[in-house]
């Protein structure tokens, strides 16, 4: 029997050119959290506002790579995740020259609502206590997007 050698070629095509236009028009938000239910429901809620394009990443070890591909305008980042915690992810992102100016908002169940209102920051970044309401999240997103535009 002779062995068959298959040649596999990958062809990239932009089947949905309107998606790239949509992404350019709206702020891109990268949501990094290992809880798939949380990322899905948060993405859907934010996208329903019509203001944002949201990408989910549930594997913290891939978060930096996803951020490089998306080049987000803002990152929502859980602190407690298996294998790589949010602090490590934030450090990698901040050490990347192409991402270092990207605002990061930590989302965590480790703090209380009172602590978030006190103005404390984690690694210099705003943090919000889970569970978070949609109005709270949108307010924080808008404030941080304005900060990025100003610098």
Secondary structure, 3 states (H helix, E strand, C coil): CCCCCCCCCCCCCCCCHHHHHHHHHCEEEEEECCCHHHHHHHHHHHHHCCCEEEEEECCHHHHHHHHHHHCCCEEEEECCCCCCCHHHHHHHHHHCCCCCCCEEEEEECCCCHHHHHCCCCECCECEEECCCCHHHHHHHHHHHHHHHHHC
